[in-house]
């Protein structure tokens, strides 16, 4: 009988691999759940902005739905772990909003400081 060795990959090994691919990796802990993610790329962000064209944004409700859809898509795009992020988004309503704010911050959207001169 042939046996195969399956070595469990540690989180440290995963992070090292992700850093090779994406450079910076971030972790948020929300309600005791560690969520690892990377920054969103400009091309991905443009795609996110253009997604969900079918949502009617002429109403306040439609605009809110488009924002929520963008947040969820962004999180699904950049979260590396856990694999069940879609389930977590559904179970905990605020995860997509909280993480999308963090993602935008670390992706360079809020890095500038402006002062009056």
Buried (B, 14 or more C-beta within 10 A) or exposed (E): EEEEEEEEEEEEEBBEEBEEEBEEBBEBEBEEBEBBBBBBEEEBBEEBEEBBEEBEBEEEEEEEBBBBBBBBBBBEBBBBBEEEBEEBBEEEEEBBBBBBEBBBEBBEEEEEEEEEE
